[in-house]
Every structure is written in C-alpha cells, then in structure tokens.
Amino acid sequence: MSCLASRAGAILSIDLAALVRNYAFVAKHASTAICAAVVKANAYGLGMVNIAPALERAGVREFFVAHVDEGLMLRSVISRQSQITVLHTATVGAIESCFAYGFRPVLDSLEQIYWARSIASRHEKNVNVALQIDTGMSRLGLSQNEIKNLIENPIALDGVSLSLIMSHLACADTPKHPANAQQLARFRRYVDLLPRAPLSLAASSGIFLGEEYHFNLVRPGAALYGINPFLAHPNPLEAVVHLQARILQTRVLNKGDCVGYGLTWQAGKPHRVATIGVGYAHGFARHGAAKGCAWFKGYRLPILGRISMDSMTVDISSVPESQLQGENMVDILNKTYGVDDLAKVQGTIGYEILTSLGRCYHRFYTYNTDYSSKDEICL
Ligand SMILES: *Cc1c(COP(=O)(O)O)cnc(C)c1O
C-alpha cells in the first residue's frame, strides 16, 4: 500500500477489469448494435480520465457526454478516432463549440437544427449531428409537433449530416411497463418518416428489454459501472467500486453512554464502537444513518447516531476482538454490498450514490478485484 493510501481516511478502489467485463457483457447482449459508452458526470463519479481510456482499450469508439466541457476533457484522454457525442447543446455557443472541437451535438429542437445549419453554412463545411426525438418521456428532444414539421419539411436538415436519430426510454428498468412498447412503437413510426439515419433507443436498462430495442447503437452508462439495470431482478453485472473507510478510533461504551451530534443514540448495554473516516461529505447521505451500516469480513456494523461530515460511528460489538487485531479498514461498498444496496437504504438509486461519492477519497484504479494488487494505478 502506498503512503498516500496508508494515510487516507477512506479509499475508493475502482476495478477497471470489472468495468471492461461489464462492457463486454452488455456489448454481447446487444451484439447487432454498436455499443457506445456514456461517461457523463465524470463517468458517473468514477473519474472519466481513467474510465474512458480503459473502455477505449476494450473497444469503445463512441462516447457520450452531457456537456461540451466534458467532451474537451474526454478528447484529451482518448484517441482522435473515437467519436464524442454531446447530449446537451441548448445554446448556439454549445453547438458552435461542438463543431469547432469535432464533437457531434445532439439536437433537441427545430431551433437547434436551424442554428446548426446556419453555423454549418457559415463555416462551409458539412457538420455531423445527432437528432433526439421525444417518444413519451417529455424530457429532451423534438416534440411530436416538431417531428411532424420536420417530416413535412425535411429540407430543414439540408447542410447538416444526420448520423444518428435517438430517443430515450422512461421506464426501461421495469420490463413489463407498457410505456416501453409504446415508446418503441412511436420511435419506429417517426423514424420511418424521417430522413434515414442510424438509430438509437436503448440505454442500460433498454438493452435488456430485447433485441427489438437495440437498433444500430446502444448507449449504456449505469450498467458499465455495475448499477443494476433492473428494478426487480438480480443484477447481472459486476460491482466496479469498493469503498473502504479507516477506523479512526475505537472505544467501549457503558450502558447509558450516547453517540454523536444530538446524542440521539444511547447504549442500552455495553458496546464496542468504532468511528470511521466516511461521512456525508463523501456521499453517505446523513438521512441514511438509521438503516445504514458498514461491513467487516461479513459482520454487519450498524451506524450509531448521526452521520458527521467526515466520520460516523459504527457498532463493532459483533466482531470478535481477535479478528480486529491489526485491521483498520471496514467496507462501505464491496462486491456483496453494492451501490444499489446502499441506495435502497438511503431512499435513492445507484446512480445518485455513484455520482455523489466525493472527491475526498483516495482513489485506486486496479485491474484486479483486490485493491492491494500490483496492477494498481496510484494517482
Ligand atoms: C444518461 C443517459 C444514457 C445512459 O443511461 P444509463 O441508464 O446510465 O445507461 C443514455 N442516453 C441518454 C440520452 C442519457 O441521458
């Protein structure tokens, strides 16, 4: 272990081999389509600078980010051959930047198409764009009226090269939800009438709805990072993150002793407790305390009292003292207790857990499940 790791209060290990296996699993599942990778929000909090090159080595040639500035960071770590698509391009400036940097903007309205055309004609070059159409989620993309308008006036796309038509599913994590088939049918109906272009509908969950959802390109994010694409089925993907917190101090409580801010927890009998180096500043939401826990070799360590900014106190009474000798790390997230488990306790989803894992952690990127392996890239 490096000296950085030995002094860090918490360590986030990111298993790039598991990431790559997840990508291979998803890509195989959608083998008739190109499998892109969504790396927005700093690769869902895991660090785009390390995640994207690993995915590129695994074969990814299509990357999606939310903002132009994410695209710039991505461009500096992947090859020129890989395409970067920018999802949010609501201003002339954003679209102009996309063309200047060679990114493909996703256009969400007739107005954005108009801007793209004007910029293209000014630069006298054919620009590459993607078009998003709304098929029922009412989030982003051309509305039904705008789609009709475009179908009647396809010349609105003259001067731009349309290389993708996409839409996004609202309920794909629930395979039986009728909205899935409705959105699929609408997507088919619209794209039949629009100028021909490669098509994309499915993100992580949509990929598992079946081949008819795959079209020419799939856009997984969450699944690559180990988040369960299903609401109510076991997770077919591997955990990518392992979060460990250091035991900062242990103590023995007598009956009647209280723990933490507000003294909200009181010992009804003697307890052994440990204060560990993770708190709400590191993505462990304060309201998750009551049902939250840490883990040590299969022992569940319930959180006692309130969560502090950089620490929380857990009950270690169940762990035989001999087993704790010389050990000073506990698990917050591991291969058996993952982001979706923690999300359930905190009343949220795995996406929010991953993206809120703070920057305070010392990070390891490994190609092995054991973070102490020799393959680690220590930053
Ligand atoms: C975020 C996003 C994705 C990836 O979604 P996951 O559920 O993380 O796979 C794909 N497409 C669009 C338009 C998105 O906004």
The ligand as an SDF file (V2000), in Angstrom:
LIG
                    3D

 15 15  0  0  0  0  0  0  0  0999 V2000
  -27.6190    9.1760  -19.1690 C   0  0  0  0  0  0  0  0  0  0  0  0
  -28.1140    8.7610  -20.4990 C   0  0  0  0  0  0  0  0  0  0  0  0
  -27.8390    7.4750  -21.0020 C   0  0  0  0  0  0  0  0  0  0  0  0
  -27.2220    6.3970  -20.1510 C   0  0  0  0  0  0  0  0  0  0  0  0
  -28.2110    5.9190  -19.2820 O   0  0  0  0  0  0  0  0  0  0  0  0
  -27.9310    4.6960  -18.2830 P   0  0  0  0  0  0  0  0  0  0  0  0
  -29.2510    4.4350  -17.6790 O   0  0  0  0  0  0  0  0  0  0  0  0
  -26.9410    5.1820  -17.2950 O   0  0  0  0  0  0  0  0  0  0  0  0
  -27.4130    3.5800  -19.0980 O   0  0  0  0  0  0  0  0  0  0  0  0
  -28.1910    7.1990  -22.3060 C   0  0  0  0  0  0  0  0  0  0  0  0
  -28.8240    8.1130  -23.0790 N   0  0  0  0  0  0  0  0  0  0  0  0
  -29.1360    9.3490  -22.6140 C   0  0  0  0  0  0  0  0  0  0  0  0
  -29.8430   10.2920  -23.5090 C   0  0  0  0  0  0  0  0  0  0  0  0
  -28.8090    9.6990  -21.3160 C   0  0  0  0  0  0  0  0  0  0  0  0
  -29.1300   10.9090  -20.8490 O   0  0  0  0  0  0  0  0  0  0  0  0
  1  2  1  0
  2  3  1  0
  2 14  2  0
  3  4  1  0
  3 10  2  0
  4  5  1  0
  5  6  1  0
  6  7  2  0
  6  8  1  0
  6  9  1  0
 10 11  1  0
 11 12  2  0
 12 13  1  0
 12 14  1  0
 14 15  1  0
M  END
$$$$
